[in-house]
């Protein structure tokens, strides 16, 4: 049964532990093998996430009614979002030695999900936990105890930076379900995740609360149909 802890209670704020240079190297080496198969891994992560936490699907208009994992796997919209998620993580991994860039990227992700999509921040903790599980299972030979420790810190880094943006935008009480949704509702209109074309490509003005994040997608499996430095609507 899906847990709702964090949806009705104020979640304890966590602090990320410093990732050593050796741990950064382990993360980047592990990730290079994961990202070579990024779309399939990303799809596996999202399917397990939605199966384990079905309430998360409410934020995704184009596949929120899907129940069958096989249907999810075949969904082009879900695959597209999986590429976005993996591309975002890749940006963080590639810039682990640039703390300001990491903070900036994750702050923008947090702001987009707080103001535009109104996603409860606890879902980032759940998603990063699922990510760690899937990577550990699918790349068991590479996932040594050392790698597990490094990735645990990485998981916490992502969650704490993203939710810090929520806290900055909406206030310290945002993790109480009723109060944070009230605050978001007063800040921006509701806008579930959409996998439709980016309005910046069509010339259409972005809606209130929209945050456009510019990713430097290089030649990579997950970036196959994405132009370099194309703006992605999160």
N, C-alpha and C positions, 0 to 999 in steps of 0.2 A: 504493500500500500504506500502511496506517495506521501512523503513527509511534508508538513506545512510549516515546520519550524522556520522562523525568519519571516513568514508571511504575516503572522499575527503578533510577533514579538520583535522587540528591538534587538538586532543582531549586535554582538560584541565586535567592536572595531579591532582589526588585527594589524600588526605591524610586520612587514616583510623582513626576513633576515637578509643580511648582506650576502650576495652571491660572490664567492671567491673567483679569481681568474681561472683557477683549475676547473671549478664547477661550470663556469661560462663555456669553457672549451668542451666539456663533456656534453652540455646542453646542445651546443652548436653541432658537434659531431653526430650526436643522436638524431637531432632534427634533420640533418642533411639526408639521412636515410629515410626518415619519415616523409619529408617533403618531396622526395622523388616519386612518391605515390600519393601525393597530397589530396587529390580529389576523393579517391576511394577511402582513405583514412578519415578525411573530413566527413564524408557521408556516414561512415561507421560511428563516428563520434556523435553526430546529430541524431541518428536513429536511436542509439542507446539513450541519449539525453531525453528525447521525446517519449520513449517507451518508459523510462524510469520516472520522468517528471512530465506527464501528459499536460498538465496545466500550462506548461511553457508554450504549447502550441497556440495558445490564444493570441500571441503576439505576431503570428505569421498567417496573414489572411489567405494565402494561396495554398497552404497545405495544413491548416489547423484542423481539418476534419478527417485527416488520414489516420487510420488506426493500424493498418497492416504494414509491418516493417518492409515487406516486399514492394508495396505500393510506394512507400517513402523512398526506397532505394531507386525506383524507376523515375521518380519525380525530377524533372529538369529544374524546377524551381528550387527544390531542396539541394540539388547538386550545385546550383549556382551560389546558393548561400553558403554551402560548405566550402566552396573555393574562396569566398570572401573571408570567412572565419580563418581558414588556413593561411590566407595571404596576410591577414592582420597579425597572426601569431608569428609568421615568418619575418615580418617587419620588426617585431620586437626582438626576436632571436638574433637577427642579423645586426642589431644595434645594441646588444647587451653591454658593449663597452662605452656606449654613449648614453649615460643616465638621463640627460636632459631630453634626448630624442625619445627614449622609452616613455618617460613621463608625459611628454607632449602627445605622443600617439595615443596612449591609453587614456589620457584625459579627454581627448576628442571623442574616443569611443564611448567613454562614460557619459559625456555630455549629450551625445546623440541619443543614447538609450534612455537617459533620464528625461530629457526635454521633448524629444520627438516620439520615441516609441513607448515611453512610459513603462519600461520593463523593470520589474522589481529587482533590486540589486542582488538579492540572494541567489538569483538564477546564474549570476556569473560564478559564484562559488560552486554551484552544482555543476555547471558546464565545465569548469576547469578541472573539477574532480573526475568527471567522466572522461575528459581528455587524457588525463594521467592514466586512468584504468585501461583505456583502449590502446594507448601507445605501449604501455607495459606488457599487455597481452600479445599484441601483434608484432612487437619487436623485443620479445623476451630475451633473446640472445644478447642484445645490446643493452638491455635494461638491468645493469648490475646494481648492487646496493648503492654504489657511488652515484650512478646515474639517477636512481630513484630519489636519493637525497637532494641532488641538484634540481631535479624536476619538481620536487615538492616545494622548494624555495621559489622556483619559477612560477608555479601555480599560485602561490600566495602573492607574489609580486604583481601578477596580472590582476588578481582580485582586489588587492588593496589600492592599487593605482586607479582602477576603474571606479571603485566605490568612493574613493576620495573625491572624485569629480562630482559624484552625486551629492556628497556631503557639502561640497563647496557651493554647488548650484542651489540646493534645496534645503539645507540646514541639517543639523545633527539628529533630528528626530525622524528623518526620512524613512528609516527602516521599519517604522511602525506603519503597517499597511494603510490604515485609514488616513493618517496625517500626511504621509508622503504622497499619496495619490491626490489628496486635496491640493497640496502645494504644486504638483506637476500640472494639475488641471488648470490652475490659475496662471501657469507659466506658458503653456503651449497647448495647441489642440491635439486631440488624440490622433496618432498616426501609426497603425500597426506596421510591422515590417512588410515591405513590398519588394518583390523581385522583378518588378517591371522596369522598363528602361529608365535610366537616369534622366531627370528633367533637365539637367545641364546640357544634355546632348540635343534636346529638342528646342531649347530656348525658352522653355516654360519656367516661370519664376518658382523658386522653392517655397514651400509652405512654411508658416511660422514654426519655429523650433527646429527646422531642418539644419543639420550640420553636415557639410560636405568635407570629407577627409581625402587628402591627396596621398595616395600610396605610390611608391616608386616600384611598380611591378617590372621586374626584369624578365629575361627570357627564361621561362620556367613552366613546368607542366600545368600548374594552377593558374598561370597568367596567360595561357594560350590565346584566349579571345579578348584579352584586356590590353589596351594600349598602354605604353609606358607613361607613367605619371597621370593616368586617367583618374578623374575624380570619381570616387565611389560613394554612392549614397548608402550610408550604414542603416 
